Amino acid sequence: MNGYEFSRLWFDFSFVNPGKVKPVHTAVYFFAIERCNRLGWKEEFSFPTDLAMEALGIKNYKTYIGALQDLEEWGFIKWIQKSRNQYTANVIALVKNTEAPPKALDKAMSNHYPKQVRSIASINKQLNYKQINHKLLNQDSFLKQPLLKTKESEVPKDQLASYDWALKFQELFLKNLKNKGAPTKKTEMANFKDCLDPMRLMIEKDGVSENQLQLAYNLLNGPDEFWKGIILDTNKLRQKIGQLIAQGKKPIKTENMDLRVRQKIKNYD
């Protein structure tokens, strides 16, 4: 399926269930479709709570989580793994829902346009729901070229979010090295794949949100010199991200954290 098909099924359902569906349901569902699209239409994908609430302007956690639970109950998403706290992400999957009669909305909409005018112009729309740029990622020459010399136009669309963050951190690592008078050639020549993969895994697998990445960036770009000599690539950043998040949010109470999360942060040392 693609975004258009998910959209059509949703509005078929909402049209015949006006007593159930609220704007928050539409917002959460369509952000889930958008995230799935950006991650290359993965069957299962992380759906961080803080990221979704910030993107949708939802202030109340109960409102957000209630909408997510409704979407699962109505058969539009499958909940693979539930988030236990702000440090772990929900893992969900989009589901093809065919409960609503598909002709109900079509008929209602056609009644609003009893007379149709035939256009002499044709519209050719390119179907881009398949990741047509994936071949580019398999080219050794592309994967091995320096990240800092890679143009945004060369990067496949589903990798742009990871690329933007990887580039942002790589430029910061380079700046920190220059400020210390340290050699910079290794950082300048670090290849696309080595820089991007840890960032992609942080976002897609570890459930690290953009807020948390910005928190880590601010810490590495601040006056504290401790981490600047330790974290010099995105692989090390992934290893230490838990400590950076914890340090950036001090004072932080860990006694109420999930035991696994506390142990993970402790083990980052």
trRosetta pair geometry for C-beta under 8 A, 3 or more apart (Angstrom, degrees):
i j d omega theta_ij theta_ji phi_ij phi_ji
1 5 4.4 -122 -158 81 95 138
1 6 6.0 103 145 -49 127 84
1 94 7.6 -121 74 116 130 126
1 96 5.8 166 -45 -86 148 107
2 5 5.4 97 52 11 62 102
2 6 7.3 -123 105 -2 32 92
2 41 7.9 -54 -112 -98 60 139
2 127 7.5 -118 -62 -166 175 99
2 129 3.3 -47 -124 -128 127 164
3 6 5.8 -56 -146 39 33 109
3 7 6.1 36 156 -22 67 108
3 33 5.5 108 -125 168 85 121
3 37 5.9 8 -65 -78 118 134
3 129 6.4 -162 8 -107 83 114
4 7 5.6 -55 -147 36 29 114
4 8 6.3 30 156 -20 65 106
4 129 7.6 -103 10 -60 95 137
5 8 5.8 -52 -145 34 31 111
5 9 6.5 28 158 -15 64 106
5 96 7.8 -24 138 -120 118 99
6 9 6.0 -59 -149 39 29 108
6 10 6.3 31 154 -23 64 108
6 33 5.2 172 103 -111 150 128
6 94 6.4 -36 -111 -176 135 139
6 96 8.0 -106 -96 -105 72 62
7 10 5.8 -58 -151 33 29 112
7 11 6.5 14 160 -9 65 108
7 30 7.5 49 -101 -109 88 99
7 33 7.3 86 -60 -153 79 174
8 11 6.3 -62 -147 41 28 100
8 12 6.3 34 154 -22 64 107
8 102 7.8 31 150 -140 107 100
9 12 5.6 -52 -148 34 32 116
9 13 6.4 31 154 -18 64 106
9 96 6.9 -160 -83 -159 172 63
9 97 5.5 137 157 68 127 78
9 98 6.7 -70 -135 -87 118 53
9 100 7.1 145 -168 44 61 112
9 102 7.9 -45 -106 -101 62 95
10 13 5.8 -60 -155 37 30 110
10 14 6.2 22 154 -15 68 110
10 26 7.1 118 158 -120 131 76
10 29 5.9 150 -123 129 141 149
10 30 7.7 -167 89 -66 175 84
10 76 6.9 60 -100 -126 90 136
10 97 7.8 75 -80 58 55 121
11 14 5.5 -49 -133 41 38 109
11 15 6.0 47 161 -30 65 103
11 105 6.1 93 129 -125 94 170
12 15 6.0 -55 -151 28 24 113
12 16 7.1 0 160 2 59 107
12 100 3.9 157 131 101 91 131
12 101 7.1 -147 -179 78 109 38
12 102 5.3 -34 -128 -114 150 52
12 104 6.8 112 -155 51 79 99
12 105 5.3 -122 -106 3 59 128
13 16 6.7 -77 -156 46 28 93
13 17 5.9 -17 163 20 69 121
13 21 7.4 126 118 -62 88 136
13 74 7.0 102 177 168 144 129
13 76 7.6 -135 42 -71 170 117
13 97 6.3 9 -63 116 143 126
13 99 6.2 59 -110 67 103 98
13 100 4.0 -147 -85 -30 51 134
14 17 6.1 -78 -131 61 28 87
14 18 7.2 69 167 -87 65 53
14 21 4.1 -38 -132 22 90 177
14 25 7.7 165 -100 96 115 126
14 26 7.0 24 -89 -77 157 105
14 100 7.9 -32 10 -81 37 159
15 18 7.3 -5 -165 -57 25 88
15 100 7.0 102 52 -168 88 141
15 104 5.9 170 107 108 125 112
15 105 4.3 155 2 -81 171 104
15 108 6.9 -172 -171 32 135 150
16 100 4.9 161 32 -139 127 100
16 101 6.5 103 -61 31 156 87
16 104 5.4 55 -66 93 112 165
16 105 7.9 -101 -34 -47 86 88
17 20 4.3 -23 160 32 110 117
17 21 5.6 98 101 -17 95 102
17 100 7.2 -102 -10 -91 103 112
18 21 6.5 -65 -127 45 30 96
20 25 8.0 35 132 -32 81 168
20 70 7.4 165 174 -170 100 127
20 74 7.4 126 151 -86 145 133
21 25 5.2 -113 -148 61 73 145
21 26 7.0 66 179 -44 110 91
22 25 5.4 109 57 -2 65 99
22 26 7.8 -132 102 1 41 87
22 67 7.4 -104 67 -105 107 105
23 26 5.7 -57 -155 37 42 111
23 27 6.1 42 151 -22 73 106
24 27 5.5 -52 -145 37 35 114
24 28 6.2 31 159 -16 68 106
24 56 7.9 90 -142 158 72 138
24 58 6.8 86 -136 -102 109 124
24 63 6.0 -109 -141 166 163 100
24 64 7.4 -127 -177 -96 122 45
24 67 4.6 -120 128 -82 104 144
25 28 6.2 -58 -146 39 27 105
25 29 6.1 22 159 -16 64 113
25 67 5.1 -159 -87 -152 57 101
25 70 6.0 -70 -106 92 115 132
25 71 6.4 160 -152 -67 89 93
26 29 6.0 -61 -144 40 26 108
26 30 6.0 15 164 -11 65 113
27 30 6.4 -65 -145 41 22 101
27 31 6.4 19 158 -17 62 109
27 56 4.8 107 157 -146 123 124
27 58 7.5 152 109 -51 141 114
27 67 7.8 -10 62 170 89 162
28 31 5.9 -59 -149 37 28 109
28 32 6.5 32 152 -22 64 104
28 52 6.7 48 -131 177 80 128
28 56 6.7 -10 -77 -84 60 167
28 58 8.0 18 -72 -36 97 152
28 64 6.8 143 -93 -151 128 70
28 67 4.6 141 2 123 152 128
28 68 6.0 -123 171 -72 149 70
28 71 6.5 -131 103 -34 119 143
29 32 5.6 -54 -154 32 33 113
29 33 6.7 34 148 -19 65 102
29 71 5.7 172 -82 -116 97 135
29 76 6.0 -26 -125 140 122 147
29 77 7.6 -149 -118 -38 81 112
30 33 5.3 -43 -147 33 41 115
30 34 6.4 46 150 -22 65 101
31 34 5.4 -49 -146 36 37 115
31 35 6.3 37 154 -19 67 103
31 52 5.6 127 119 -138 145 89
31 55 5.9 132 -135 101 136 131
31 56 5.8 -83 -44 -62 151 112
32 35 5.9 -52 -145 37 30 108
32 36 6.3 32 154 -19 63 107
32 47 6.2 -5 -115 -119 89 136
32 52 7.9 13 -66 -115 72 128
32 71 7.7 144 1 157 156 163
32 77 6.4 -61 172 -89 165 131
32 92 6.6 -51 -144 91 126 140
32 94 6.5 150 135 -81 112 97
33 36 5.8 -56 -148 37 29 112
33 37 6.3 33 152 -22 64 107
33 94 6.8 77 -95 -99 68 143
34 37 5.7 -55 -151 34 30 114
34 38 6.4 26 154 -17 65 107
35 38 5.7 -55 -147 38 33 110
35 39 6.3 20 157 -9 66 110
35 45 6.4 175 128 122 103 139
35 47 6.4 130 88 -109 160 80
36 39 6.0 -66 -148 45 29 103
36 41 5.9 49 154 -114 90 45
36 42 6.5 -132 -149 46 74 71
36 45 5.6 174 -104 24 69 150
36 94 5.7 -21 -72 -21 168 127
37 40 8.0 67 176 -48 29 12
37 41 6.4 17 -109 -64 42 75
37 129 7.8 -81 -127 -137 101 76
37 158 7.6 -131 150 -105 54 96
38 158 6.0 150 -175 -138 36 66
38 160 7.8 -87 -152 51 96 92
38 161 5.8 50 173 -14 126 133
39 42 4.8 -48 123 1 115 113
39 45 5.0 133 73 -127 162 139
39 158 6.6 60 179 -168 6 105
39 204 5.7 131 -135 -114 119 110
40 131 5.3 9 -142 -72 90 148
40 134 7.7 89 -140 -85 126 111
40 158 4.1 88 -68 175 80 157
41 129 7.3 70 -59 173 143 85
41 131 7.2 -147 22 -35 107 107
42 45 4.5 117 74 -67 122 102
42 204 7.4 122 -28 -159 162 119
43 93 5.7 -2 159 -131 64 118
44 80 5.1 46 -143 -43 123 164
44 91 5.8 31 172 169 104 104
44 92 7.3 -179 -149 94 68 22
44 93 4.8 -48 -95 -74 66 101
45 91 7.0 -177 93 -150 21 70
45 92 6.9 -30 63 63 68 66
45 93 7.4 118 15 -93 71 54
45 204 6.7 -67 -145 -152 85 83
46 89 4.1 48 -169 111 106 144
46 90 7.1 130 -162 78 57 47
46 91 5.5 -40 -96 -96 55 73
46 203 7.6 -173 61 150 131 49
46 204 6.1 156 18 -171 111 34
46 205 7.0 170 -29 -109 130 8
46 206 7.8 -20 -66 72 167 28
46 207 4.3 -151 -163 -92 143 81
47 51 7.9 -141 -179 68 45 115
47 52 6.3 29 172 -49 86 132
47 89 6.2 153 59 173 36 102
47 90 4.6 -38 68 80 94 100
47 91 7.0 149 13 -106 83 21
47 92 5.0 -3 -1 16 138 113
48 51 4.1 72 80 11 109 113
48 52 6.6 175 88 -10 57 86
48 83 7.7 101 -134 -90 47 144
48 89 4.1 -62 -84 -114 68 109
48 90 7.3 172 -89 27 20 74
48 207 5.3 140 -78 -173 98 87
48 208 7.8 -43 -75 111 148 9
48 209 4.4 -163 133 -80 162 102
49 52 6.0 -63 -149 39 28 106
49 53 6.1 21 160 -15 67 111
49 61 7.4 29 175 -135 130 95
49 64 6.8 111 -157 124 91 142
49 65 7.6 -6 -127 -74 121 92
49 83 5.7 -130 -27 62 117 168
49 86 6.9 -100 64 -118 120 60
49 89 7.2 -168 -7 -129 70 60
49 90 6.6 92 -54 -9 83 105
50 53 5.9 -55 -140 40 30 109
50 54 6.1 29 161 -18 65 110
50 86 6.1 55 -42 -151 121 94
50 209 5.1 -48 76 -75 107 175
50 211 5.7 -74 131 27 129 142
50 212 8.0 102 74 -30 143 96
51 54 6.1 -61 -148 38 24 107
51 55 6.2 20 158 -17 63 112
51 209 4.3 -158 -55 -137 101 108
51 210 6.1 101 -114 15 103 91
51 211 7.1 -150 -80 -1 68 99
52 55 5.9 -59 -143 39 28 109
52 56 6.1 4 165 0 65 116
52 58 7.5 -7 126 35 80 125
52 64 6.8 131 107 -160 113 128
53 56 6.3 -71 -140 50 24 96
53 58 4.6 -96 -142 70 73 95
53 59 7.4 119 180 -84 110 18
53 61 7.2 -35 -94 -98 149 61
53 64 5.3 -52 -90 -81 98 157
54 57 7.7 30 -175 -69 27 35
54 211 6.7 149 -29 -51 162 122
56 64 7.7 137 70 -110 136 106
58 63 5.8 -151 -165 93 112 116
58 64 4.7 120 128 -72 148 104
59 63 7.8 44 63 36 56 134
60 63 4.1 77 83 3 107 111
60 64 6.9 174 93 -9 59 84
61 64 5.7 -60 -152 39 35 110
61 65 6.0 21 160 -11 73 110
62 65 6.1 -56 -135 44 29 101
62 66 5.8 35 161 -26 63 112
63 66 5.9 -59 -147 35 22 113
63 67 6.6 22 156 -19 60 107
64 67 6.0 -61 -157 32 29 109
64 68 6.6 25 152 -16 65 107
65 68 5.5 -51 -149 37 38 114
65 69 6.3 40 152 -21 67 104
66 69 5.7 -54 -148 36 31 111
66 70 6.5 34 152 -21 64 104
67 70 5.6 -51 -150 33 33 113
67 71 6.5 35 152 -21 64 103
68 71 5.7 -51 -151 32 32 113
68 72 6.8 32 150 -17 63 102
68 77 7.3 -51 -163 60 72 149
68 79 7.9 89 154 -88 103 114
68 90 7.3 -72 -173 -136 152 176
68 92 8.0 -117 -162 -80 109 148
69 72 5.7 -53 -154 35 35 111
69 73 6.3 35 150 -20 67 106
70 73 5.5 -56 -146 38 34 112
70 74 6.1 23 158 -12 69 109
71 74 6.0 -58 -141 43 28 104
71 76 4.6 -74 -170 64 84 113
71 77 4.8 38 129 14 110 110
72 75 7.7 48 176 -67 30 22
72 76 7.5 -91 -75 53 24 69
72 77 5.3 -59 -83 76 66 88
72 78 6.9 100 -132 -114 89 24
72 79 5.1 -9 -109 -26 143 107
74 97 6.8 28 135 -138 84 155
74 99 7.5 -117 -178 26 81 150
75 95 5.8 -106 169 103 66 137
75 97 4.5 130 108 -111 100 110
75 99 6.5 115 54 -26 139 124
76 94 7.3 -35 164 -151 66 68
76 95 5.9 172 -176 57 18 94
76 97 5.0 -50 -87 -23 64 142
77 92 4.9 -8 -178 -177 121 124
77 93 6.7 145 -164 73 68 44
77 94 6.1 -46 -107 -107 71 42
77 95 6.0 174 -104 7 14 99
78 92 6.5 148 75 -165 50 68
78 93 4.4 -12 55 58 104 99
78 94 7.9 -40 16 39 82 4
78 95 5.3 102 -30 -53 93 119
79 82 6.0 25 171 -70 122 85
79 90 7.0 -63 -142 -167 89 109
79 91 7.9 100 -172 80 53 58
79 92 5.8 -34 -108 -108 47 84
80 91 4.2 -64 74 109 112 99
80 92 6.1 -174 9 -99 90 22
80 93 5.9 82 -42 -17 113 97
81 90 6.8 170 89 -159 66 44
81 91 3.9 37 39 35 100 111
82 90 6.1 -12 -135 -118 39 85
83 88 4.9 169 -142 98 74 86
83 89 5.8 -54 -90 -171 113 13
83 90 4.5 -68 -25 -55 100 69
83 207 7.9 169 -103 -173 106 155
84 88 5.3 38 35 46 83 138
84 258 4.5 69 111 -70 143 137
84 261 7.6 -155 78 -25 123 126
85 88 6.0 75 52 22 66 93
85 257 6.3 -135 59 -137 171 63
85 258 5.6 -157 6 -18 122 102
85 261 6.7 -84 54 -7 127 163
87 242 7.9 56 -161 -129 125 90
87 245 7.3 128 -120 125 100 151
87 257 6.9 18 16 -144 141 110
87 258 7.3 -142 62 31 114 109
87 261 4.8 101 90 -147 141 141
88 207 6.1 57 -165 83 42 155
88 258 6.8 0 -14 23 133 152
88 261 6.5 -113 -43 -78 104 122
89 206 7.9 95 8 126 121 39
89 207 2.7 -159 1 -144 123 130
89 209 7.6 151 -84 -57 114 88
91 207 7.8 -94 -66 -75 83 121
97 100 7.7 51 128 6 98 90
98 102 7.7 -32 -153 -50 83 105
100 104 6.9 -98 170 33 94 128
100 105 8.0 31 148 -17 128 110
101 104 4.6 91 84 -26 104 107
102 105 7.7 -63 -174 34 40 94
102 106 7.0 30 144 -10 68 119
103 106 5.1 -65 -151 46 49 117
103 107 5.7 49 155 -26 81 106
104 107 6.2 -61 -153 34 23 107
104 108 6.5 18 154 -15 61 109
105 108 5.6 -55 -144 38 35 111
105 109 6.1 32 159 -18 69 108
106 109 6.1 -60 -147 38 26 107
106 110 6.3 25 156 -20 63 109
107 110 5.8 -56 -146 34 30 110
107 111 6.7 35 154 -25 62 103
108 111 5.9 -55 -159 26 31 114
108 112 7.4 29 148 -19 60 101
109 112 5.8 -54 -162 27 41 112
109 113 7.2 0 153 13 69 105
110 113 6.2 -79 -153 56 39 86
110 114 7.9 83 154 -90 68 44
111 114 6.9 11 -158 -69 39 83
113 116 6.0 59 146 -77 110 83
119 122 7.9 160 105 -70 105 36
127 130 7.4 47 127 9 93 91
128 132 6.7 -84 -142 4 73 117
128 157 8.0 44 161 25 127 158
131 134 4.6 70 119 -40 109 106
131 156 6.8 45 -172 -178 100 133
131 157 7.9 -147 -133 55 80 95
131 158 5.7 -36 -120 -4 120 140
132 135 7.8 -30 167 8 50 100
133 136 5.0 -27 -180 16 78 121
133 137 7.4 82 133 -22 78 91
133 156 3.5 169 108 -116 129 98
133 157 6.4 128 22 8 143 78
133 158 7.6 175 62 18 113 91
134 137 5.6 -48 -164 25 50 113
134 138 7.2 41 146 -16 70 103
134 156 6.6 63 -75 -117 41 159
135 138 5.8 -62 -161 34 41 109
135 139 7.3 52 145 -35 67 96
136 139 5.9 -45 -163 10 41 116
136 142 5.8 -2 172 36 78 179
136 154 7.4 -175 178 176 140 73
136 156 5.8 168 60 -56 123 102
137 142 7.1 -111 -117 97 25 132
137 143 6.9 69 -173 -74 54 101
137 156 6.1 -46 -47 -8 105 137
137 159 7.2 142 -87 -43 123 149
138 143 7.8 -13 -149 -36 12 125
139 142 4.3 68 82 10 105 109
139 143 6.7 169 85 -10 54 87
140 143 5.8 -61 -141 42 32 107
140 144 5.8 13 167 -7 70 118
141 144 6.4 -66 -139 45 21 100
141 145 6.5 34 159 -41 60 103
142 145 6.1 -47 -150 10 29 113
142 154 7.0 -167 -141 166 111 119
142 192 6.7 -45 150 44 65 156
143 191 6.6 48 143 156 58 123
143 192 5.6 -130 -154 70 35 109
143 193 4.2 27 -173 -42 96 120
144 191 4.7 -49 -152 -138 40 144
144 192 7.2 -42 -6 27 7 92
144 193 7.0 -17 -71 9 45 113
145 149 6.2 -103 161 81 101 107
145 150 6.0 126 103 -76 111 91
145 191 6.4 110 63 -141 21 85
145 192 5.8 29 66 -20 71 114
146 149 4.3 65 74 17 103 105
146 150 7.0 -154 97 -27 53 83
146 188 6.6 -8 -152 147 144 57
146 189 5.1 -89 -94 -142 117 40
146 190 6.5 82 -140 62 77 42
146 191 6.2 -81 -94 -101 36 46
146 192 7.3 96 136 -44 12 71
147 150 5.5 -48 -152 11 37 120
147 166 6.2 -101 -161 133 147 115
147 167 6.3 -157 156 -92 108 72
147 170 5.5 -174 95 -64 133 175
147 190 5.9 -21 13 96 110 87
147 191 6.6 104 -33 160 79 20
147 192 5.0 137 -85 -97 72 51
147 195 4.2 -29 -50 38 154 155
147 196 7.0 167 -107 -41 123 88
148 167 7.3 132 -100 -137 54 83
148 170 6.0 -144 -68 129 92 131
148 171 7.2 129 -114 -77 104 75
148 174 7.4 66 -91 -48 146 151
148 188 6.0 -70 40 -154 150 56
148 190 7.6 79 -11 52 98 83
150 154 5.7 -117 -171 66 84 131
150 155 6.7 79 151 -58 119 99
150 163 7.6 -109 106 -151 131 119
150 167 7.9 -124 65 -88 103 115
150 192 5.4 85 -58 -92 150 115
151 154 4.8 97 66 -5 82 104
151 155 7.8 -150 99 -13 50 85
152 155 5.8 -54 -158 22 43 114
152 160 7.3 53 -161 -130 93 98
152 163 7.1 139 -122 126 72 139
155 159 5.3 -122 177 87 98 107
155 160 5.7 125 114 -89 123 66
155 163 4.7 6 -150 -69 161 167
156 159 4.8 72 67 13 88 108
156 160 7.6 -126 97 -39 46 76
157 160 5.9 -26 -159 -19 38 116
159 162 5.5 -60 -168 49 66 110
159 163 5.5 73 134 -31 86 107
159 196 6.8 16 -173 -170 117 140
159 200 7.2 -40 -136 -92 83 125
160 163 5.3 -57 -142 39 32 116
160 164 6.2 37 160 -26 68 102
161 164 6.0 -50 -150 29 28 111
161 165 6.9 16 156 -7 60 107
161 203 6.6 163 120 -177 117 168
162 165 6.2 -64 -153 43 32 104
162 166 5.9 31 154 -20 69 112
162 196 5.4 80 134 -163 117 88
162 199 4.7 135 -163 110 87 107
162 200 4.1 3 -119 -79 154 77
162 203 6.0 -138 -88 23 88 142
163 166 5.7 -58 -140 39 28 110
163 167 6.0 27 161 -18 65 109
163 196 6.2 -12 -88 -114 63 115
164 167 6.1 -59 -149 37 24 109
164 168 6.3 26 153 -22 61 109
165 168 5.5 -52 -145 34 33 115
165 169 6.4 25 159 -12 66 106
165 199 5.3 168 93 -164 110 131
165 203 7.4 144 32 -54 155 129
165 210 7.8 -134 -83 -122 128 80
165 213 5.8 -37 -142 176 132 152
166 169 6.2 -60 -149 41 28 104
166 170 6.0 29 155 -22 65 111
166 195 4.6 111 -179 144 122 98
166 196 5.0 -64 -54 -96 169 57
166 199 4.3 -126 -70 -5 94 159
166 234 5.7 -27 -128 -71 85 154
167 170 5.6 -54 -140 37 29 112
167 171 6.3 30 160 -18 64 105
167 195 7.9 77 -68 144 47 139
168 171 6.2 -58 -153 35 25 108
168 172 6.7 23 149 -17 60 108
168 217 6.7 -20 135 -120 118 140
169 172 5.3 -56 -150 37 37 114
169 173 6.3 42 151 -23 70 100
169 199 7.4 -179 26 -89 137 124
169 217 6.6 -113 -90 -102 82 96
169 220 7.7 44 -139 75 86 156
169 234 5.9 105 94 -86 141 90
169 237 6.2 -11 -173 -68 153 165
170 173 5.6 -46 -147 32 34 113
170 174 6.5 35 152 -19 62 105
170 187 6.9 162 -166 -178 81 91
170 190 6.6 -146 -135 66 121 131
170 195 5.6 1 -73 -145 130 139
170 233 8.0 23 -106 -131 78 57
170 234 7.2 -40 -65 -40 85 104
171 174 5.6 -53 -151 36 32 115
171 175 6.5 35 150 -21 64 105
172 175 5.6 -53 -148 35 34 112
172 176 6.4 33 155 -19 66 105
172 217 6.6 -162 -52 -149 167 85
172 220 5.9 80 148 115 136 119
172 221 5.8 -79 -141 -77 124 98
173 176 5.9 -57 -149 36 30 110
173 177 6.5 30 153 -19 64 106
173 187 5.3 -156 117 -143 112 134
173 231 7.5 -111 -102 126 101 71
173 232 5.1 110 -155 -158 116 53
173 233 6.5 66 -124 -75 164 40
174 177 5.8 -55 -150 35 31 111
174 178 6.4 29 154 -18 64 107
174 184 5.8 69 -146 -154 80 116
174 187 5.0 176 -86 127 77 133
174 188 6.5 86 -115 -73 123 72
175 178 5.8 -56 -149 36 31 111
175 179 6.4 34 153 -22 65 106
176 179 5.7 -52 -148 33 31 114
176 180 6.7 20 155 -9 63 108
176 220 7.0 -68 -61 170 146 93
176 228 4.5 -152 -163 -162 133 105
176 232 7.5 -135 82 -109 124 79
177 180 6.0 -67 -153 43 31 103
177 182 4.5 -94 -161 69 81 106
177 183 7.2 -57 179 81 125 34
177 184 4.9 143 110 -94 135 86
177 187 6.0 -177 -3 7 155 153
177 232 6.9 74 -66 -137 109 114
178 181 7.5 37 -174 -75 34 30
178 182 7.7 -92 -61 46 21 70
178 184 6.1 17 -67 -72 80 139
179 228 7.9 -46 70 173 125 145
180 228 7.3 161 -45 131 128 118
180 229 7.1 113 -95 -89 164 93
183 186 6.8 63 120 5 106 97
184 187 5.3 -63 -165 48 64 111
184 188 5.5 65 139 -28 88 108
185 188 5.6 -59 -143 39 30 112
185 189 6.0 7 166 -1 68 115
186 189 6.4 -70 -141 48 22 95
186 190 6.7 50 153 -58 61 87
187 190 5.7 -22 -150 -16 33 116
187 232 6.6 -95 -85 171 117 97
187 233 7.3 -148 -111 -82 82 85
190 194 5.7 -114 -176 84 89 121
190 195 5.3 100 130 -57 116 109
190 233 6.5 178 -122 -124 154 110
191 194 5.1 84 62 15 82 104
191 195 6.9 -164 90 -3 38 94
192 195 6.3 -75 -153 42 23 103
192 196 5.8 4 165 -10 66 122
193 196 6.1 -65 -133 43 24 102
193 197 5.8 27 173 -29 66 111
194 197 6.7 -41 -130 23 19 109
194 198 8.0 11 170 -5 49 102
194 233 7.5 -35 143 -175 104 129
194 234 7.8 145 137 49 64 106
194 235 7.2 -47 178 -38 83 117
195 198 7.5 -77 -175 35 25 97
195 199 7.0 9 150 -6 62 119
195 233 7.2 -113 -106 -164 72 88
195 234 5.3 99 -157 10 56 131
196 199 5.7 -72 -156 45 38 110
196 200 5.8 37 155 -24 77 110
196 234 7.6 68 -59 69 12 163
197 200 5.7 -55 -143 36 29 111
197 201 6.3 26 160 -16 65 107
197 234 8.0 143 63 101 58 126
198 201 5.8 -57 -146 39 31 110
198 202 6.4 39 154 -25 65 103
198 233 7.9 95 31 136 153 86
198 234 4.2 162 72 127 122 97
198 235 4.6 -160 -61 -88 152 50
198 237 6.7 121 130 62 133 93
198 238 4.2 -128 -173 -26 109 136
199 202 5.7 -50 -151 29 32 114
199 203 6.6 21 156 -11 64 107
199 234 5.0 -51 -46 -167 90 143
199 237 7.8 17 -81 82 76 131
199 238 7.6 -129 -69 -65 37 108
200 203 6.0 -64 -151 41 30 105
200 204 5.7 0 165 5 71 118
201 204 6.2 -63 -123 53 27 92
201 205 4.7 -22 -164 29 70 121
201 206 6.3 65 140 -12 72 100
201 238 6.6 32 80 -130 110 146
202 205 7.5 -15 -58 53 9 80
202 206 4.8 -37 -142 43 43 128
202 208 4.3 -27 167 30 92 134
202 213 7.4 108 129 -86 136 109
202 237 7.7 -40 -63 114 152 99
202 238 5.2 -135 -67 -112 108 94
202 241 6.3 123 -132 -45 125 167
203 206 7.5 31 -7 51 14 86
203 207 8.0 47 -172 -106 26 12
203 208 6.1 -72 -84 63 43 85
203 213 7.9 -7 -81 -53 92 137
206 238 7.3 176 -22 -153 156 96
206 241 7.5 88 137 70 156 147
208 212 5.1 -118 -168 84 81 130
208 213 6.1 96 142 -56 112 88
208 241 5.9 -39 -106 159 145 152
209 212 4.8 98 56 8 76 100
209 213 7.1 -136 101 -3 42 86
210 213 5.5 -50 -145 37 37 113
210 214 6.3 39 154 -21 66 104
211 214 5.8 -56 -151 36 29 110
211 215 6.5 35 148 -25 63 104
212 215 5.3 -45 -148 29 36 118
212 216 6.6 36 152 -17 64 101
212 241 7.2 67 146 175 114 109
212 245 5.2 -9 -153 -106 106 116
213 216 5.7 -53 -152 37 34 110
213 217 6.3 37 149 -22 66 106
214 217 5.4 -51 -145 36 35 115
214 218 6.3 38 155 -22 66 103
215 218 6.0 -54 -151 33 27 111
215 219 6.7 26 151 -18 61 106
215 244 6.9 142 114 138 92 94
215 245 6.0 74 96 -117 138 61
215 248 4.0 128 171 128 106 159
215 249 7.0 -6 -159 -49 147 86
216 219 5.7 -56 -152 35 32 112
216 220 6.4 23 155 -11 67 108
216 237 6.8 100 156 -162 144 103
216 241 5.9 -45 -85 -134 150 76
216 244 4.1 56 -115 133 90 144
216 245 6.7 -36 -62 -61 94 65
216 248 6.7 -107 -72 -34 43 148
217 220 6.0 -62 -147 43 30 104
217 221 5.9 13 157 -7 66 118
218 221 5.8 -68 -139 49 27 103
218 222 6.0 42 155 -44 64 108
218 248 6.8 102 71 -134 106 125
219 222 5.6 -48 -145 15 28 120
219 224 6.6 -28 -172 53 76 127
219 227 6.5 38 133 39 104 151
219 244 5.4 -176 57 -158 152 97
219 247 6.4 89 -131 98 150 113
219 248 5.0 -101 -54 -82 125 104
220 227 5.7 -92 -100 104 77 121
220 228 6.3 131 -156 -89 73 71
220 231 6.2 -85 -107 80 128 129
220 244 7.6 -18 -41 -132 94 135
224 227 6.7 43 115 16 106 93
224 228 7.8 163 108 -20 63 100
225 228 5.3 -64 -157 29 54 122
225 229 7.0 34 161 -13 83 101
226 229 7.5 -89 175 32 26 93
226 230 7.2 -6 146 -1 64 121
227 230 5.3 -75 -150 46 48 108
227 231 5.2 0 171 13 93 112
227 240 7.3 164 -140 139 113 150
227 244 6.9 76 -122 -95 161 101
228 231 7.3 -56 -113 51 19 81
229 232 7.7 -11 -168 -52 27 109
230 236 6.8 -166 143 167 71 137
230 240 7.1 96 123 -63 120 166
231 236 4.8 -172 -127 114 62 114
231 237 5.3 84 -163 -80 119 68
231 240 5.8 -113 -82 52 118 143
231 244 7.9 18 -47 -65 162 132
232 236 6.4 42 38 38 56 146
233 236 5.3 92 58 13 75 99
233 237 7.0 -129 104 -8 40 93
234 237 4.9 -48 -144 35 41 122
234 238 6.4 48 155 -25 67 96
235 238 5.9 -49 -155 29 31 110
235 239 6.9 30 147 -17 61 104
236 239 5.4 -52 -151 35 39 115
236 240 6.1 9 159 3 71 113
237 240 6.4 -75 -142 52 26 92
237 241 6.1 53 157 -65 66 91
237 244 7.9 -14 -156 -8 72 152
238 241 5.9 -22 -140 -17 28 118
239 268 6.5 138 155 -150 67 84
240 243 5.1 -51 -171 41 76 114
240 244 5.9 78 132 -25 88 101
240 268 5.6 112 -121 178 49 119
241 244 5.5 -57 -147 38 36 113
241 245 6.2 39 155 -22 69 104
241 268 7.9 -137 46 -125 45 141
242 245 5.8 -53 -149 34 30 110
242 246 6.4 27 154 -15 64 107
242 261 8.0 -175 -141 -171 123 73
242 264 5.7 -158 -106 125 164 94
242 265 4.2 -147 154 -106 122 69
242 268 4.8 -164 62 -52 112 144
243 246 5.7 -56 -146 39 32 110
243 247 6.0 27 157 -16 67 110
243 265 6.4 136 -73 -162 57 80
243 268 4.6 -152 -33 100 106 146
243 269 7.4 110 -79 -61 138 67
244 247 5.8 -57 -141 42 28 107
244 248 5.9 27 159 -20 65 112
245 248 5.9 -59 -143 38 24 110
245 249 6.4 3 163 -2 62 114
245 265 8.0 -102 65 -112 102 115
246 249 6.4 -75 -149 45 24 97
246 250 7.3 53 151 -59 61 81
246 252 5.7 -127 -156 49 71 158
246 254 7.7 14 -136 -79 121 116
246 265 5.5 89 -43 -156 142 137
247 250 6.0 -19 -159 -24 38 112
249 252 4.9 68 104 -74 98 120
253 256 5.9 34 121 17 110 101
253 257 7.9 174 114 -29 63 89
254 257 4.9 -37 -161 6 61 126
254 262 5.3 108 176 -114 112 108
254 265 7.6 -125 -127 64 132 148
257 261 4.9 -112 168 81 113 117
257 262 4.8 134 90 -56 124 94
258 261 4.3 82 67 5 93 108
258 262 7.1 -167 88 -8 47 83
259 262 5.7 -54 -149 36 33 111
259 263 6.3 31 154 -17 67 107
260 263 5.7 -55 -147 38 31 110
260 264 6.2 36 152 -24 64 105
261 264 5.6 -51 -146 33 32 114
261 265 6.5 30 156 -16 64 103
262 265 6.0 -57 -152 37 30 108
262 266 6.3 30 151 -19 65 109
263 266 5.5 -56 -146 39 33 113
263 267 6.0 30 156 -20 67 110
264 267 5.8 -58 -145 37 28 109
264 268 7.1 48 151 -42 59 91
265 268 5.8 -35 -162 -1 36 117
266 269 6.9 -42 171 9 47 107
